Amino acid sequence: MALLDAETEHRIQGGPELPQQRRLVTDLPGPRSAAILARKADAVPAGVGHTVPVAAVAAGGGVVVDADGNSLIDLGSGIAVTTVGNAHPKIVAAVAAQAAQFTHTCFMISPYESYIEVAEALNRLTPGEFAKKTALFNSGAEAVENAIKIARKHTGRSAVVAFDHGYHGRTNLTMALTAKSMPYKSGFGPFAPEVYRAPMSYPFRDGLTGPDAAARAISQMEKQVGANNLAAIVIEPIQGEGGFIVPADGFLPALADWCRANGVVFIADEVQTGFARTGHMFASEIFGIVPDLITTAKGIAGGLPLAAVTGRAEIMDASHAGGLGGTYGGNPIACAAALAAIDVFENDGVIERAEQIGSILTERLSAMQSQDPRIGDVRGHGAMIAAEFVDPETNAPDAALTAAVAKAAIAQGVIVLTCGTYGNVIRFLPPLSIGDDLLVEGLDVVAEALAAA
Ligand SMILES: *Cc1c(COP(=O)(O)O)cnc(C)c1O
């Protein structure tokens, strides 16, 4: 099943020269990691949790190496961030060169060309054949907040609709937009006002067609908010933290049409789905939608903190001068990394690689599903694939099984992440620099963990 020829593998693997292998020399955590994690417990608040009990010292290709010399297979990419691979040589070189040149001037004080180049690249790469502009920020949450500021200023309206199972960040406004209480919101309110929630299309659980699910959401928005009060809807084309929920065909286009007809800004939150992850540069392309604004972050800069709002020039220009920005937004080192990452996305075959990884993941997980009814659903696009675990009798979410499988896989040296409103989804987000053998070995370990659970 070697989809990856040796030359391509070498070209896209990048990263430090780490042996591409799973190798456990201690139980996890080993003594060095345990000592570092004990210091973490003393120095860092409990609210900043972690799911893999090791201290990382190196990562690249498809592995993360810990302080004890254990080499773990990475099927999470630090939550869909190191899409091009960790410490990719082009990113490392770009970051080093920029750091030696200057580290900061503040783009709002003395602008520099790399920020503008990132903006030009995003204006070109995002869907839509119209004039676009881009503003840069530091995190996905900050990008979403700014998209909403811009939409409110443009429309002169204040209400915003987000969707069931949606995740948009941990700042105050984005907590309000995020659906799930634990762990993201509980006890952290009051939340920003004028945020309303509409039902999502979740084919595995609602059984509705896309148009029917859209009609349900639109009816609720019209009755409970009123289109003329609504500045924007914000939606992930494929929901990330909410459970890799892929809406039924026709759902997103119907929402986009309704927004256009009613002067509502359609914001696609592509923070998790963006940049080759789904086998397309942006997931909006899968559904044939052209958002008014797109928010991006995570995969944009190979691990450096950067985020963007890109969209129709006339909407992006709604704000008065000085209304958008921030001290660090579009930091020159992060911009240099983003330009290197965009070069890799466009020229090194990573979109095709996401499709190949998606085939391997989907085939294997579907084969497991046909043998084991506790896997209720396998879904996703490209290298963004999930399995939803259920009680086979009732289809009820099985969070305990999901947690047990993930924990066992991690103990065997395979980093997997869970997600889902009901905590019953394992998501696979490998770096696109992972080799076939390592990916298959990681899936073997997950299959063993499920069989034993
Ligand atoms: C991760 C995520 C965010 C928040 O990004 P941060 O960089 O963590 O602030 C927002 N939207 C989506 C869809 C995400 O996956």
The ligand as an SDF file (V2000), in Angstrom:
LIG
                    3D

 15 15  0  0  0  0  0  0  0  0999 V2000
   -8.7370   26.0460   17.2810 C   0  0  0  0  0  0  0  0  0  0  0  0
   -9.8860   26.7650   16.7120 C   0  0  0  0  0  0  0  0  0  0  0  0
  -10.1600   28.1080   17.0070 C   0  0  0  0  0  0  0  0  0  0  0  0
   -9.3540   28.8740   18.0220 C   0  0  0  0  0  0  0  0  0  0  0  0
   -8.0280   29.0310   17.6290 O   0  0  0  0  0  0  0  0  0  0  0  0
   -6.9200   29.4520   18.7170 P   0  0  0  0  0  0  0  0  0  0  0  0
   -5.6960   29.6900   17.9000 O   0  0  0  0  0  0  0  0  0  0  0  0
   -6.7980   28.3040   19.6650 O   0  0  0  0  0  0  0  0  0  0  0  0
   -7.4270   30.6780   19.3760 O   0  0  0  0  0  0  0  0  0  0  0  0
  -11.2060   28.7200   16.3800 C   0  0  0  0  0  0  0  0  0  0  0  0
  -11.9530   28.0650   15.4710 N   0  0  0  0  0  0  0  0  0  0  0  0
  -11.7200   26.7860   15.1570 C   0  0  0  0  0  0  0  0  0  0  0  0
  -12.5720   26.1250   14.1290 C   0  0  0  0  0  0  0  0  0  0  0  0
  -10.6920   26.0780   15.7640 C   0  0  0  0  0  0  0  0  0  0  0  0
  -10.4740   24.7970   15.4650 O   0  0  0  0  0  0  0  0  0  0  0  0
  1  2  1  0
  2  3  1  0
  2 14  2  0
  3  4  1  0
  3 10  2  0
  4  5  1  0
  5  6  1  0
  6  7  2  0
  6  8  1  0
  6  9  1  0
 10 11  1  0
 11 12  2  0
 12 13  1  0
 12 14  1  0
 14 15  1  0
M  END
$$$$
